[in-house]
Amino acid sequence: MSRIIAAILLCLAFAPMARAQSFDCASASGVLQRVCAAPDLIPLEQERLRLIADIQFFDPAHPAIQGEGAWLAAQESCADDACLSAGYSAHNQELRAALDAARPPEELVDEPEPIRPPTIAPRDGPASSLDDGPAVQPNEYLIGLGIVLVTFLIAFWLLTTAARARRRDRDA
């Protein structure tokens, strides 16, 4: 049984996170319940949530974020999906403008210089060549090392758990 649990944990540890729907239609109320009922409005709501998250990244206290509750309350007065769609389109445009204002100017963002492998001067004597393949970047090396370390720790845990189970069976 513990092997099954360990295998599931191993799969979950290395499985890529799937991007799920940004909001929960099962517990939605008010405007969000109406959005869930109209498939055309779901992409607009997802875009609104993505824009809010992007604005929060640059400025968590941005005024555009503070007014979200009032905007949602104002959308309650919409009688049909066309009104909601127009409201979402206009609001998402405002959020895009707020995001553009919250971002730092492009010229202030420094691009890191690419890491180049050191050049090695040729030695005297027989000719030797280095591998001309791409150099491994330090972050790729650390990610690979981390994966190996986690895999080793999980394997060690599995082995010790199996050894304890064998001892328990032998003593019983």
Short mmCIF file of the C-alpha atoms (twelve columns), coordinates in Angstrom:
data_MODEL
# 
_entry.id   MODEL 
# 
loop_
_atom_site.group_PDB 
_atom_site.id 
_atom_site.type_symbol 
_atom_site.label_atom_id 
_atom_site.label_alt_id 
_atom_site.label_comp_id 
_atom_site.label_asym_id 
_atom_site.label_seq_id 
_atom_site.Cartn_x 
_atom_site.Cartn_y 
_atom_site.Cartn_z 
_atom_site.pdbx_PDB_model_num 
ATOM 1   C CA . MET A 1   0.000   0.000   0.000   1 
ATOM 2   C CA . SER A 2   2.809   2.396   0.856   1 
ATOM 3   C CA . ARG A 3   4.358   1.784   -2.560  1 
ATOM 4   C CA . ILE A 4   1.162   2.889   -4.252  1 
ATOM 5   C CA . ILE A 5   1.057   6.028   -2.157  1 
ATOM 6   C CA . ALA A 6   4.726   6.711   -2.898  1 
ATOM 7   C CA . ALA A 7   4.144   6.222   -6.623  1 
ATOM 8   C CA . ILE A 8   1.205   8.629   -6.543  1 
ATOM 9   C CA . LEU A 9   3.268   11.193  -4.628  1 
ATOM 10  C CA . LEU A 10  6.108   10.790  -7.112  1 
ATOM 11  C CA . CYS A 11  3.736   11.344  -10.036 1 
ATOM 12  C CA . LEU A 12  2.244   14.395  -8.363  1 
ATOM 13  C CA . ALA A 13  5.664   15.846  -7.578  1 
ATOM 14  C CA . PHE A 14  6.803   15.828  -11.184 1 
ATOM 15  C CA . ALA A 15  3.503   16.313  -13.002 1 
ATOM 16  C CA . PRO A 16  3.131   19.719  -14.628 1 
ATOM 17  C CA . MET A 17  0.416   21.834  -13.143 1 
ATOM 18  C CA . ALA A 18  -2.579  21.969  -15.454 1 
ATOM 19  C CA . ARG A 19  -4.100  25.382  -15.864 1 
ATOM 20  C CA . ALA A 20  -7.648  25.074  -14.648 1 
ATOM 21  C CA . GLN A 21  -10.595 27.410  -14.854 1 
ATOM 22  C CA . SER A 22  -9.855  30.557  -12.838 1 
ATOM 23  C CA . PHE A 23  -13.088 30.598  -10.907 1 
ATOM 24  C CA . ASP A 24  -15.447 28.043  -9.404  1 
ATOM 25  C CA . CYS A 25  -18.847 27.903  -11.108 1 
ATOM 26  C CA . ALA A 26  -20.186 25.493  -8.483  1 
ATOM 27  C CA . SER A 27  -20.000 28.119  -5.728  1 
ATOM 28  C CA . ALA A 28  -20.561 31.183  -7.926  1 
ATOM 29  C CA . SER A 29  -23.218 33.698  -7.065  1 
ATOM 30  C CA . GLY A 30  -24.482 36.931  -8.540  1 
ATOM 31  C CA . VAL A 31  -22.708 38.068  -11.676 1 
ATOM 32  C CA . LEU A 32  -20.338 35.095  -11.698 1 
ATOM 33  C CA . GLN A 33  -23.292 32.706  -11.703 1 
ATOM 34  C CA . ARG A 34  -24.635 34.470  -14.785 1 
ATOM 35  C CA . VAL A 35  -21.147 34.322  -16.355 1 
ATOM 36  C CA . CYS A 36  -21.026 30.562  -15.787 1 
ATOM 37  C CA . ALA A 37  -24.410 30.204  -17.475 1 
ATOM 38  C CA . ALA A 38  -23.221 32.090  -20.582 1 
ATOM 39  C CA . PRO A 39  -20.193 30.403  -22.247 1 
ATOM 40  C CA . ASP A 40  -19.404 33.598  -24.218 1 
ATOM 41  C CA . LEU A 41  -18.734 35.493  -20.975 1 
ATOM 42  C CA . ILE A 42  -16.292 32.971  -19.444 1 
ATOM 43  C CA . PRO A 43  -13.265 34.117  -21.544 1 
ATOM 44  C CA . LEU A 44  -14.009 37.732  -20.579 1 
ATOM 45  C CA . GLU A 45  -14.051 36.804  -16.877 1 
ATOM 46  C CA . GLN A 46  -10.826 34.811  -17.247 1 
ATOM 47  C CA . GLU A 47  -9.180  37.768  -18.989 1 
ATOM 48  C CA . ARG A 48  -10.371 40.079  -16.171 1 
ATOM 49  C CA . LEU A 49  -8.862  37.780  -13.537 1 
ATOM 50  C CA . ARG A 50  -5.585  37.489  -15.489 1 
ATOM 51  C CA . LEU A 51  -5.351  41.287  -15.847 1 
ATOM 52  C CA . ILE A 52  -6.000  41.753  -12.130 1 
ATOM 53  C CA . ALA A 53  -3.271  39.226  -11.286 1 
ATOM 54  C CA . ASP A 54  -0.840  40.999  -13.638 1 
ATOM 55  C CA . ILE A 55  -1.622  44.393  -12.093 1 
ATOM 56  C CA . GLN A 56  -1.161  42.951  -8.592  1 
ATOM 57  C CA . PHE A 57  2.267   41.684  -9.633  1 
ATOM 58  C CA . PHE A 58  3.441   45.242  -10.319 1 
ATOM 59  C CA . ASP A 59  1.366   47.128  -7.717  1 
ATOM 60  C CA . PRO A 60  -0.642  45.176  -5.114  1 
ATOM 61  C CA . ALA A 61  -2.429  48.357  -3.951  1 
ATOM 62  C CA . HIS A 62  -3.335  49.679  -7.415  1 
ATOM 63  C CA . PRO A 63  -6.615  51.659  -7.449  1 
ATOM 64  C CA . ALA A 64  -7.969  49.519  -10.306 1 
ATOM 65  C CA . ILE A 65  -7.834  46.488  -8.006  1 
ATOM 66  C CA . GLN A 66  -9.488  48.334  -5.123  1 
ATOM 67  C CA . GLY A 67  -12.542 49.091  -7.292  1 
ATOM 68  C CA . GLU A 68  -13.264 45.510  -8.353  1 
ATOM 69  C CA . GLY A 69  -15.960 44.934  -5.732  1 
ATOM 70  C CA . ALA A 70  -17.809 48.075  -6.796  1 
ATOM 71  C CA . TRP A 71  -17.559 47.102  -10.467 1 
ATOM 72  C CA . LEU A 72  -18.979 43.624  -9.795  1 
ATOM 73  C CA . ALA A 73  -21.822 45.162  -7.771  1 
ATOM 74  C CA . ALA A 74  -22.588 47.542  -10.638 1 
ATOM 75  C CA . GLN A 75  -22.818 44.612  -13.059 1 
ATOM 76  C CA . GLU A 76  -25.688 43.150  -10.988 1 
ATOM 77  C CA . SER A 77  -27.999 45.715  -12.623 1 
ATOM 78  C CA . CYS A 78  -27.399 44.271  -16.120 1 
ATOM 79  C CA . ALA A 79  -30.550 42.683  -17.473 1 
ATOM 80  C CA . ASP A 80  -29.014 40.473  -20.179 1 
ATOM 81  C CA . ASP A 81  -25.787 38.906  -21.412 1 
ATOM 82  C CA . ALA A 82  -25.186 41.681  -23.964 1 
ATOM 83  C CA . CYS A 83  -25.037 44.242  -21.159 1 
ATOM 84  C CA . LEU A 84  -22.629 42.034  -19.201 1 
ATOM 85  C CA . SER A 85  -20.472 41.492  -22.286 1 
ATOM 86  C CA . ALA A 86  -20.268 45.239  -22.955 1 
ATOM 87  C CA . GLY A 87  -19.456 45.890  -19.298 1 
ATOM 88  C CA . TYR A 88  -16.725 43.241  -19.277 1 
ATOM 89  C CA . SER A 89  -15.214 44.529  -22.537 1 
ATOM 90  C CA . ALA A 90  -15.080 48.117  -21.281 1 
ATOM 91  C CA . HIS A 91  -13.744 47.067  -17.864 1 
ATOM 92  C CA . ASN A 92  -11.070 44.790  -19.351 1 
ATOM 93  C CA . GLN A 93  -9.955  47.679  -21.549 1 
ATOM 94  C CA . GLU A 94  -9.639  49.868  -18.438 1 
ATOM 95  C CA . LEU A 95  -7.661  47.110  -16.722 1 
ATOM 96  C CA . ARG A 96  -5.326  46.831  -19.744 1 
ATOM 97  C CA . ALA A 97  -4.677  50.577  -19.544 1 
ATOM 98  C CA . ALA A 98  -4.052  50.289  -15.788 1 
ATOM 99  C CA . LEU A 99  -1.650  47.406  -16.419 1 
ATOM 100 C CA . ASP A 100 0.254   49.441  -19.004 1 
ATOM 101 C CA . ALA A 101 0.516   52.294  -16.480 1 
ATOM 102 C CA . ALA A 102 1.632   49.947  -13.678 1 
ATOM 103 C CA . ARG A 103 4.414   48.323  -15.715 1 
ATOM 104 C CA . PRO A 104 7.877   49.860  -15.441 1 
ATOM 105 C CA . PRO A 105 9.170   51.546  -18.605 1 
ATOM 106 C CA . GLU A 106 10.991  49.192  -20.974 1 
ATOM 107 C CA . GLU A 107 14.253  51.125  -20.897 1 
ATOM 108 C CA . LEU A 108 14.523  50.667  -17.117 1 
ATOM 109 C CA . VAL A 109 14.354  46.888  -17.363 1 
ATOM 110 C CA . ASP A 110 17.870  45.492  -17.674 1 
ATOM 111 C CA . GLU A 111 18.240  42.409  -19.790 1 
ATOM 112 C CA . PRO A 112 20.784  39.995  -18.342 1 
ATOM 113 C CA . GLU A 113 23.701  39.303  -20.600 1 
ATOM 114 C CA . PRO A 114 23.856  35.728  -21.853 1 
ATOM 115 C CA . ILE A 115 26.361  33.519  -20.060 1 
ATOM 116 C CA . ARG A 116 29.105  32.501  -22.399 1 
ATOM 117 C CA . PRO A 117 31.378  29.542  -21.733 1 
ATOM 118 C CA . PRO A 118 34.989  30.474  -21.096 1 
ATOM 119 C CA . THR A 119 37.388  30.142  -23.963 1 
ATOM 120 C CA . ILE A 120 40.365  27.870  -23.440 1 
ATOM 121 C CA . ALA A 121 43.618  28.598  -25.154 1 
ATOM 122 C CA . PRO A 122 45.085  25.655  -27.093 1 
ATOM 123 C CA . ARG A 123 48.039  23.880  -25.490 1 
ATOM 124 C CA . ASP A 124 51.265  22.958  -27.087 1 
ATOM 125 C CA . GLY A 125 51.486  19.367  -28.207 1 
ATOM 126 C CA . PRO A 126 48.906  17.054  -29.731 1 
ATOM 127 C CA . ALA A 127 45.760  18.784  -30.872 1 
ATOM 128 C CA . SER A 128 42.769  18.344  -28.617 1 
ATOM 129 C CA . SER A 129 39.297  19.671  -29.180 1 
ATOM 130 C CA . LEU A 130 36.574  20.459  -26.757 1 
ATOM 131 C CA . ASP A 131 32.993  19.456  -27.366 1 
ATOM 132 C CA . ASP A 132 31.460  22.130  -29.542 1 
ATOM 133 C CA . GLY A 133 27.966  21.360  -28.221 1 
ATOM 134 C CA . PRO A 134 25.934  23.873  -26.257 1 
ATOM 135 C CA . ALA A 135 27.147  24.646  -22.761 1 
ATOM 136 C CA . VAL A 136 24.937  23.695  -19.826 1 
ATOM 137 C CA . GLN A 137 23.641  26.816  -18.120 1 
ATOM 138 C CA . PRO A 138 23.953  26.976  -14.314 1 
ATOM 139 C CA . ASN A 139 20.187  27.090  -13.764 1 
ATOM 140 C CA . GLU A 140 19.695  23.962  -15.911 1 
ATOM 141 C CA . TYR A 141 22.372  22.211  -13.879 1 
ATOM 142 C CA . LEU A 142 20.690  23.162  -10.592 1 
ATOM 143 C CA . ILE A 143 17.266  22.048  -11.795 1 
ATOM 144 C CA . GLY A 144 18.688  18.700  -12.890 1 
ATOM 145 C CA . LEU A 145 20.534  18.348  -9.598  1 
ATOM 146 C CA . GLY A 146 17.330  19.121  -7.681  1 
ATOM 147 C CA . ILE A 147 15.383  16.495  -9.603  1 
ATOM 148 C CA . VAL A 148 18.078  13.889  -8.951  1 
ATOM 149 C CA . LEU A 149 18.150  14.806  -5.250  1 
ATOM 150 C CA . VAL A 150 14.363  14.568  -4.859  1 
ATOM 151 C CA . THR A 151 14.304  11.260  -6.736  1 
ATOM 152 C CA . PHE A 152 17.093  9.931   -4.506  1 
ATOM 153 C CA . LEU A 153 15.233  10.999  -1.351  1 
ATOM 154 C CA . ILE A 154 12.027  9.345   -2.512  1 
ATOM 155 C CA . ALA A 155 13.906  6.138   -3.392  1 
ATOM 156 C CA . PHE A 156 15.627  6.199   0.015   1 
ATOM 157 C CA . TRP A 157 12.267  6.654   1.727   1 
ATOM 158 C CA . LEU A 158 10.803  3.731   -0.227  1 
ATOM 159 C CA . LEU A 159 13.727  1.479   0.665   1 
ATOM 160 C CA . THR A 160 13.601  2.323   4.375   1 
ATOM 161 C CA . THR A 161 9.825   1.826   4.437   1 
ATOM 162 C CA . ALA A 162 10.200  -1.562  2.761   1 
ATOM 163 C CA . ALA A 163 12.965  -2.550  5.190   1 
ATOM 164 C CA . ARG A 164 10.787  -1.587  8.169   1 
ATOM 165 C CA . ALA A 165 7.893   -3.619  6.759   1 
ATOM 166 C CA . ARG A 166 10.165  -6.663  6.286   1 
ATOM 167 C CA . ARG A 167 11.435  -6.349  9.862   1 
ATOM 168 C CA . ARG A 168 7.881   -6.029  11.148  1 
ATOM 169 C CA . ASP A 169 6.826   -9.146  9.185   1 
ATOM 170 C CA . ARG A 170 9.886   -11.083 10.365  1 
ATOM 171 C CA . ASP A 171 9.291   -10.117 14.033  1 
ATOM 172 C CA . ALA A 172 5.574   -10.940 13.891  1 
# 
